[in-house]
Amino acid sequence: MPVIATAAWSIARPVADRFPAEGSGLARYAAVFRGVEVNTTFYRRHRRDTFARWAASVPEDFRFALKIPQEITHDMRLAGIGERFASFIDEIAPLKRKLGPLLCQLPPSLPFDGARAQEAFAEMRRLYSGPLAIEPRHRTWAGAAAQALFARFSIDRVLADPPVVWDAAQFSGPVRYLRLHGRPKLYHSPYSPAEVDAFLERLADDGWCVFDNTASGAATVNALETLERHAALEAAEPMRRGKRYPAENMDAGRLS
């Protein structure tokens, strides 16, 4: 079953009654969802005991997707990242089996450089063998050379909405990581049931669907609706997964 999650574990007031009344915010969130995307790791370091406390607050099947620090992606711009990435992996080690994908979001100003990317990905894979997703924001990352490196190092491309580098038409199979930022107003606008269904048709069995339209509280609402709609879709069409879904069935300009 895919992981339906939000960016951070805040609970919107209109749906607060869908969660337990007692416990920490994370514990309440984890009683309903099976994963969360943590963006604070992008902005600052956390103590190892913080990750240990998070792990102790959630069920065994809960997973944390962590955003790779901006020191690595934005300040160092993927160059010479070995030491800093190693320290990051050491910091998050207390999550143990509850560690999910690492998200590598690149700045819009960083174009594809094959030698630099290969060196960075090799360092990441030397230190970390788990799921790794990339969300570049410079169009040069859409080229064949970049795609070849993603395949070589088993890095999943993020399908983001709104699209920047690639859209749904450039995914021939199930998507492992969806990031839905909200449209037309970034980080605010909710998604309609029809839009959610179209994204779910793209999502891999073991994929992640993360709602990042958190500024208005829409993320929690959309995530709860998506849990319900995924269950309904599975009941109606249990053999759906694993198929290829033609891009023409989607509005590539809207659903990507």
Sequence and secondary structure as in RCSB ss.txt:
>XXXX:A:sequence
MPVIATAAWSIARPVADRFPAEGSGLARYAAVFRGVEVNTTFYRRHRRDTFARWAASVPEDFRFALKIPQEITHD
MRLAGIGERFASFIDEIAPLKRKLGPLLCQLPPSLPFDGARAQEAFAEMRRLYSGPLAIEPRHRTWAGAAAQALF
ARFSIDRVLADPPVVWDAAQFSGPVRYLRLHGRPKLYHSPYSPAEVDAFLERLADDGWCVFDNTASGAATVNALE
TLERHAALEAAEPMRRGKRYPAENMDAGRLS
>XXXX:A:secstr
  EEEEBS    GGGGGGS SSS HHHHHHTT SEEEE HHHHS   HHHHHHHHHTS TT EEEEE  HIIIII
STTSS HHHHHHHHHHHGGGGGGEEEEEEE  TT    HHHHHHHHHHHHHH  S EEEE  SGGGGSHHHHHHH
HHTT EEEEEES SS  GGG  S EEEEEE  SSSTTT    HHHHHHHHHHEEEEEEEEE  TTTTHHHHHHHH
HHHHHHHHHHH TT TT    GGGS TTT  
